[in-house]
Amino acid sequence: MQSRDGRDRLHGALINARIRAPRASGLTTTTALPLYWCRYAPHAPRGTLVVLHGGPGAHHDYLLPQLLALAEDRTCLFYDQRGGGRSKTDDRAPITWRTHVEDLTAVLAELAPGPVSLVGYSWGALLAMLYAIEANAGGAGPVPSRMVLLDPAPVSRAFRDEFETEFARRQASGGAAALRDELASSGLRDSDPTAYRQRTFELSVAGYFADPRRARDLTPFRVTGRVQQSVWESLGAFDLVPALRDLRVPALVVHGRQDPIPLASAEAAADALSAQRVWLDDCGHVPYVEQPEALFAAIRLFLGATAYLVEE
């Protein structure tokens, strides 16, 4: 019988093997810092979706392979936002939310001109909203034709405070503490560093899931801490809701009912945008892992109903 550690290594290898190579990739030439991008496309695409990963300070890889389901009939453009993944920088200048909006404006002009369809996950959903607000005020590129917002990061400082408290509670719970103690005493750090790193990652994100065991199905990723901190600091005592009310952008908001980010935050965003909404049961913050069938059915329905906006 194969050991649990052996199964963990095999599981990680299978996840990576399912991430197929993109059709094209490269570095942007119009951003202040070259940003890594990659494009997945079917043989007969019906439009382009620009997919914004979470973080801030993370990278696009952890959305894969699951979000490649969107590339079955549409082109999907991913890029690593400044400061993370293959877009890291040694420049110590603070990276702010405005930096990311400026970068997104340039990425769209260079790689996805025309009507804009944004799909944002977590912080990426907040970035999509920030971009749309700036575009509506004339401070960015074109206003998006439509937005898909997946478990958006908190839309106000008050909601973010609630999230931080809840996530800390989950990570400090008895069950989580016991799992950490078990790992610390397992000797795995010395006997199998690869399996140890995988298990450590799973424990670090367990609080995001309705069932912490599903964390093993999430592609591991890293967050550049200084980037994450500088972006959130740049937002200050933010509240996007008033500005969202001024937008006239068709939107879909999807949120897990067991997400540590308050459902009330997603409801506030959906109300302000007059958006379609789908609240997923038995789902935390990672719907593409926890409830993929319901998630992709909702996205496809929304994209089909709004196809006329992007001339698909």
N, C-alpha and C positions, 0 to 999 in steps of 0.2 A: 504494500500500500504506500502511495506517495505521501510524504510528509506535508504538513500544512505550509511550511516554508517553501517547499518545492512547488506546491500548488500556487502560492503567491507569485513566485517568479514566472511560472508558466502563464498565469493570468495576466501579469503585466506585459509579457511578450505578446500575448494574443491581442491585447488592446492596441499596442503599437503596430502590430501587423495589419490591423483593420484600417489604419489611417493610410489611405492611398496617396500617391504622389499627386500634386496639383497639376493642372494642364499648363499653367504658366506661373512664374514667380520672378521676383526681382526686388530692386530698391527704388523708391521714389526719387525723382530728380528735381522736384519743385518744392519740397519741404526744407526747412532750415537744417534739419538732420535727416539723412536718408533713412527711410522707414521700410522695413521688410513687408512685402505683400505677396499674396498668392491667390490664384484664381482657379476655382473648380467649375467645370462647365459640362453639361450633357452635349450630345451631338446636335440637338435642335433646341437650344435654350429659348425660353419665353420671357426674357428680361433678366435684369441683374439685381441681386440683393447685396447690399453692403452690410457686412456683419461686424458688429462692434463687440469685442470681448470685454470681460469684466476686469476688476482690479480696484482702483487704478494701479499700474505698475506690473500687471501680469502680461500674458501673451495669448495668442489665438488658439494655440494647440489644444488646450484643455476643453475646448468646445467640440473637439473631434474625438472619435469618428462620428458621434451621434448626429451633429448638426449637418453632416454631409447628406443627410436625408433631404435637405432643402435643395441640394444640387442635382437631384434626380431629374428635374425639369426646368431649373433656372440656374443661371450663372450665379455663383456666390464669390464675392470678393472679400477676403479677410486681410487684415494687416495687423502687425504688432505695433501698438501705440508707443509713442516716445517713452523711453526709459525702461522698457521691458522686453523680454525675449530677444529676438534678433534686431531689435531697435534700441538696444541699450546704449547709453552714452556715459562717458567719463566727465562730461561737463557737469559741474556741481551747481549750476544756476537752477533755482527752483523751477519745477515743472508745475504749471497751474492748470485749472480747468480751461482757461482761455488758450493756453498753449495747445491743449487737445482739440479745442474747437477750431483753432487756426490750422492745425495739421489736418483735421478731417476736411475742412474746406479745400485745402490743396489736394488731398487724396482724391476727392470727388472730381475736381476739375481735371486732374491728370488721368485718372484711371476709370472713372464712371461718369462721364458727362451725360447730360440729359436729365430726364425725370429721375428723382432720387427715391429709392426704396430702402429704408434703414431698418435693420433688425438688430436690436441691442439687448444684451443680456447683462443683468445686474448693473454694475457701474456703466457698462456700455449703453444700457437703456437710459441712464441719467445723462450720459454724453449725447445721445440722440436728442433728448429733450432740450438740453442746453444749446446744442447746435440749432435746433428748430427755433428756439426763442431768439437767438442771435440773428438767424437768417430772417426771421419775421421783422426784426428791428433794423434790417439792412446792414448788419455787422458780420455777415458770413456769406456763404454761397446761396444757391437756390433753396427755398423752403422745401422740405421733403414732400413728395407726393403722398407718402403713407409711411407709417411707422408700426413696427411690431416690437413691443416692449415686454421682455421676458423677465419676470421677477425683478422689477426695477429696484435699484438701490433707493434708499429713503429719499423722499422729495423735499424734506425739510430737516433742519438740525434737530428739531424736537423728535421726529421719527427716528433719526439716526441714533439719538441718545437711547431711545427705547430698544432699538436693535442691539446696540452694544451691550446693554444690560442683560437682555435675553440670551444673547450668544454666550456671554461670559457665564451665565447661570448654567446653560447646557453643558459647556465645557468643564465646569467644576462639579457637575453632578456626580453622585456616587458611582454610577456605572462607568462613566468616562474615566474617573480617577482610578477605578479598579483596573481598567484596561491598560492605562498608562503604567501602573505599578507592575502589572503582569509583564508588559513588554520590557520594562527596566530590569526585571529580575530574570528574564528569559535567556540572557547570554547571547541573544541574536545579534547584537551590535558587533560582536567579535567573530561569531561563527558564520554569519551571512549578512554582511553590510547592505547588500542590495535589498534583501527581504526586510531588513530593519528599517531602511529608508522608506520603503513602501508602506510599512505598517505605521511609521511615524507620521507620514503624510495623511493616511486615512484617519488617524486620531485627530490631526490638526483641523480637519474639515468635518468631522462627524457631526458637530452641532448644527450644520446646515441641512441635514437630512432628516426626513420623518423617521426613517429606519436607518440608523448609523451604519448598518452592515452594507448599505448600498454605496458607501463611500469607495469601496474597492472597485467600482465600475467607472469611477471618474479618472480620466487621464491626469496624472500628476502634473503639477505646475509650481512655479515659484513666483513670488511677488517681490519686487524691488521696494523695500520698506521706505526708503527716503522719498521715492516718487509717490507712493501711496500717501504718505504723511503730508507732503507739500501740496498735493492736489486737494485733499480734504481741508487743509488749513486755508487754502486760497478761497474756498467757498464760504468761510466764515459762518455767520448765523443765517444760513440760506433758507429760502422757502420759494420753491419754483411754482407753487400753485397759482398765485395771481397772474403770472406771465403765461402759464399754460392756458388760462381761460381766453387769452387773446388769439390763440392759434386756431386755425381752421384746417387741421390736418387729420384725415382719417387714420385712426389708430386702433390697434388691438393690444390690450393689456392682459397678460397671463400671469397668475401668481399662485403659488402653492399655499394651501391653507395652513400648513405646518412650517412655513418659512419663518425663521427668526426675525426677518424684516416684517414689521407689522402689516397685516393685510389692510389696515386702515390707510397706510401710505399709498398702496396700489389703488385703493378705492378713491382716494383724494385725486390722484393723477387721472384716473379714468373719468371721474366726474368732471374735472376741469377741462379735459379734452373731448368730452362727450364720446368717449371711446367704447368700442365693444370690449367686453370683459369675459374672461374665463377663469374661474377659481377652481383649482385642481385639488381634489381630496387625496389624502394619503400621500402628500407631496410637500417637500420642504423647498429649498432654494434652488434645486437643480432639476427642473422638470424634464430636461432632455435625457436624464438618466433615470429619474424616478417614475415618470409617466409619459414616455415618449409617444405612445399611440395617440393619447388624447391631445397632447401638445401639437403634434404635427398635423393632426386632423383639423384642429382649430386654426392653425396658421394657413393651411392650404385653403380652407374655406374663406378666410379673410382675403387672401391674395387673389383667389378666384373672383370674389365679389368686387374687388377694387382694381382688377386688371386694366380696365379702361383708362385709369388715371396715368398709367405708364405705357400705354399703347402696346400692350403685349399681344 
